[in-house]
Amino acid sequence: MCFKKVFSRILVLLLFSITSVYSQEIDNIRPKRLDDKNYTEYWEQYFYLSDGSLITSQFLVANFPWPVGKDHGIMLSTLITPNGEQYVIKNGRNFGEWGYKEDKLDLFIHTHRLSQKNDEVNVHLENTMAFVDINSKSKIAAFSHNRFSSDEGFIESRFYAPSLIGNGNWQLGEEAGFKPNGPVNNADIAEGHGVHVLMTDKVDQLIKNWTRISGIGNGQLKPFISAITRPDEKQDIIFKLFDNDKTIETFENVNIKYENITKEKEASYPKRIKITAKGKNGNIEGEIQFTRKMDHFNLTDHLNFFERSFAKSNPTVTNFRYIADYNLVYKTAEGEKLLSGKALSEYTDIQPAKKAASKKRRRSRR
């Protein structure tokens, strides 16, 4: 075989392998719908509203065992009212009853819709439990965690909307005890963020815990922290300071210390975080205190009998959501700035699935 033919074959193989790798990279526009048995992908949004309510929404696409099957779409949302009542909004559908547009982020699952146009992000949720509409904007450019690979897969996570600010309203429905519906609750301000996650292995093989903190309110400089601890105990930490619609500092050499660890059932979470970091313009240190409990959410508590039996083989994910107080000192060549205020905070604890107890076979009597 001549050299040209050998070279051309090698080039084709290289191009194919490169294309395969890039075809599995995260795409903010539409779900990848990969064939991996543990493929899971979701867009997740968090909003704290000026009326004191908390709204989360997760638009998820995943491959499940029979009878659910491949390419199943689920929208899962929690609505925490100002008085602390929790309402879970969820629907699952097969492909066809969920779908998306090819050229932009516009994803629907049943009657729920997530769409983005330029810097605008809109969330519409609608079923018999509740109705939610949030219109927001994020002018901060997207950024990502490092890709992490396990023995059988990988995870990529990207904050496609790091700092969302807008307005919203919500209304409880018949399933929540109202006939036909409850009053409409309007909020002039809704603040939060949006993250997109793609993974091809079980989550406990990719993440041990995940902390997210984003400043809210009228403070000029607001912290944004996303700290992932991997199963090998290594940390992947993003720490930034936002000034309205600009990123003014990205920190490196970030050190986080979790304190006042509290156990709840089989999960645990910190109540205080101490942090130090170095940036190009200055250094920062201080602490974040989880003060006002908004929600402790474990999906297993909200499953029916069939779903719960299926979930036994999956890791346990518990989300601890708080309004936190942050007190930080930012030191630059121009002097010190004391940064204090409120933040929307979540600590996610992930525990491996329990192994089923082995049953001892009884000896038959003769």
N, C-alpha and C positions, 0 to 999 in steps of 0.2 A: 504494500500500500504506500502511495507516495506521501511525502511530508505534508503537502497542501490538504489532502483528504483527511489525514490524521488531525491536523491543526483545526480544520473546519468542524470535525466531530467534537473535539475538546471544547471549542468555542460554543457550539450548540448546547453541550451539557452544562457549561458554566452559566450561559444565559438562562437555561431552564431552571437551574438551582437558584439563581438570583431572583428570577421571577416568582418562584414558589415561596421564597422567604418574604418578598415584599407583598405578595398577595395575602399573607396572613398578618400584615401589620394593621394596626388600628386605623379605622377610617371614620372620621367624624360625621360623614354624610349619611351613611346607611349601614345596616347590620351586615356582617360578613357572611353569616349563615354557613359556617364551616362544618365539615363532616365529623370532626372529633367528637367522641362520645360524651366528653365532659365540656364541650363548647358551651360557654355562657357569655353573653354580652348585654350590657345595659347602660342606659343613660339615667343618671340619678340627679334630682334637683332638690335643694333644701331652701326653704323660705321662712324667715321670721317676719310676721306682719305687725304693723303698728298697733293693731287691736289686741296684741298679746298672744296670738295664735301661732302655731308651728305647722307647716305643711311640707311633707316630703312626698316625692313621687319617683318611682323607678319603672322605666319602660324596659322590659327584659325580654330577650330572645335566647332560647336554650334548646339543647337536645336532651330529651328525657327518655327513659326506658319505656317499653310498651306498658300500658296502652296509650300513654300521652303522646310519645313519638317525637320525631325530629321537627325542628323549626317551630317550636311552640312559643307563642307570645303571651306575656303576663304583664299587666300593669298592677303594681302594688303601691298603695299610698297610705300614709297616716296623717290624720288631721287631729291636732291637739287644740282644743278650744281654750280661750282665755282662762276658764275656770278649771282646766286640767283634764277634762273629759277626752278620752281617746276613741276615735272612730277609724276603722280600717276600711279602705276602699280598694277592692281588688276584683279583677276579672282576668280569665285566661282564655285564649282562643288559638285555634289552628290557623296556619297560614291561609290567607284568603279572607278570613275575618280579622286579620291584622295585616298591615302592609306599610309601604313607604314609597317615597319618591326617589328617583335615581340621582337627581342632580342637586338635591339640597336636603338638609335635615328636616324631614316632615314625616313623622312616624305616627301611625294610629294603631291602637289595639282596642277592638270593640268600639265603644263610644268615647274613648280617651285619646287625646292628641297632644303630641309634642312637636313644635315647629320652631325653626330658626331662620331668620332672614337678616343677613348682615350681622349687626350686633344685637338684634332683637330676639328674645326667647319668649315664647308663649306656651303656657301649659293650660290645657282644658281637661278636666276630669268630670265624668258624668255617669252616675248610676243611681240605683234606688237608695244608696247610703247617703250620698252627698253630691253637690255640684261645686266645682272649683274653677275659677278663672284667674290666671296671673299673667300680666303683661310686664315684661322687664327688659332691661338692656345690660350688656356687659361690654365695656369698651377696653378692658384689659386683654391683651393678647393671650391666646391659649398657651399652656405649657404642660409638660408631662413628667411623670416619674420615669426612672430607668426601667427598661424591659428586664424582667426577671424570669429565669427558666428553671423549672423543676426537672425531675427525671422523665416525666411524661408529658410536659406541656410548658406553657408560658403565660405570663400576664403582662398586659400593657394598660396603663391608666393615664388619662389625659383630662385636665381641667379645661373643657371646651368653653366654659363661661365662668371665669374665676371670681368675678365680682358682679353679681346681678342686683340691680336696683330698679324698682318699678312700683306697681300697685296691684291690688287684687281684691277678690271677694269670694265668699264661700257661703253655702247654704246646705243645711242638713235636710235629708229626704225622709221618705216613708219608712225605710228600713231602720232609720235612727229614732223612730217613734213619732214622727210628725205626719199629719194628714191634711193636705197632700204634702206640703213642704214647710220647713221652718222659715224664719225671717232671713233676709239677705244681709250678710255682715260685710261691710265695706272697709277696706284698709287703704289709706292714702299712701302708705309706704310698705313695700315688701323687699327684704334684703336677703341675699343668699348666694349660692353658687351652683354650678352644674359640672358634674364629672362623668366621664365615659370610660367604661372598663371592659376589656376583652380578655378572656382567659380560656385555656384549653385543658386545665386540670382542676381537680377539686380544690376549693379555696384554701383549705388548711395546709395544702402543699405549697401554697404561694404566699400566704399572709398569716402572721400570728396575731397581730393587732394593728389597728389603723386609727390614728388620731387626726381629726380635722378641726381647725379653729379659724374662723373668719370674723374680723371685726365688724360691728354694726353700729349705727347711731351717727352722731354728728361729729365725732372725732376726725381731725384732719388727716392724721397718719394712722392707718389701720393695719394690724398684723394679719398675715395669712400664713397658716402653718398646716402642712400635710405631712405626717410622719408615719411611715410604714415600717413595722418590724417584720422581717422575713422569718421563716421557720428556722433558718440557721443563725438567728439572733442578730444578723446584720441589719442596719437601719438605712432607709432611703428617705431623706428629709428635704422637703421644700419649705423655705422660710423667706417670705417677702414682706415688704412694706408698701402699701398702696396709698397714694394721695389722690383721692377722687378717681379719675380715669387714667392714672399713670402709675407705673411701677417705679419707685424711687430707689429701692435697694433690694438686692438679692443676696442673701447671706450664705456663707459657706462655713465649714468647720462648726457645724451646729451640734450642740450637746444638749440632750434632753434627759431630765431625771424625773421619773414618776414617783410621787409620794402619796401617802395616805391611801394605800391600796385597799379597796373595799370589795368584799366578796358578796355575790348575790346568786343564790342557787349554785350552778356549776361555773359561773362566769365571774370575772372581776374587772374592776376599773379604778383608775386613780381619781382622787379628788383635788389634787394639786400637781402642777407641772412646773418645774424650774428649768429655765432655758438660758443658754449663752450662745453667742454666735458672732462671727466676724464678717464684715462686708467691705466693699471697696471704699465706701465713704465713711464708715465708722463701725463701731462694735455695739452690741446690744445684750442686755441681760435683764432678768426679772422673773416673774412668775405669773401663772394663770391658775385661777381658782374656779373649780366647777361649783357654782353657788346655787342656781335655781334649776331644779329638776324639771325637765319638760316631758321626757318620755324614756322608759326602759322598754325596748321592743325586742321580742324574740318571736320570730315568725311561727315557730312550732306551736305557740300558744293560740294561734288563730287559724289552725288547719282543721279540716274535717277529718273523719276517721280514716278515709282512704288516703288522703294527703299525708296524714301523720304517720301511717304505716310505711309509706314510701320514704319519708324524711328520716327514718331511723338509720338508713345507710349513709346519710349525708352529715357533714360537719355541722356543728351548732354555732350559729352566728347571733350574737346579742349586741344590740346598739344602745349605748347610754348617751342620751341627748340632754344637754344642759345649756343654759345661758351662763356664760362664764364672765368673771371679772379679770381683766388683764392689767398688770402694772409693770411697765418696762422702762428701762433707762437706755436711751439711744445716744451714744457718745460719738461726736464727730469733731473735726478740727475747729468748728464754729462754737463748740460747747456741748452741753447736755440738754436733751429734751426728755421730759417725763411724759410717757405715753400711758394713758389709762382710759378704760372704757369697758363696754360690754362686747361680748363675742358670741356668735353661734357656734356651739361646740358639740362634737360627737367623738366618742371612743368606742370602737368596734372590737369586741373580743371574739376570737374564733377558736373553738375547741374541736378536735378530731371526733369523728363519729365513734360511738361506743361499739366495742366488739361484742357480738352476741355471746352470751354465756354458753359454754359447751354443755350439752346434755349427756349425762352418764347413762349408758345403756343398762337396763336392768337384766340381770341374769335370769334366764328362764329356768323354772324349777322342773325337775324330772319327776 
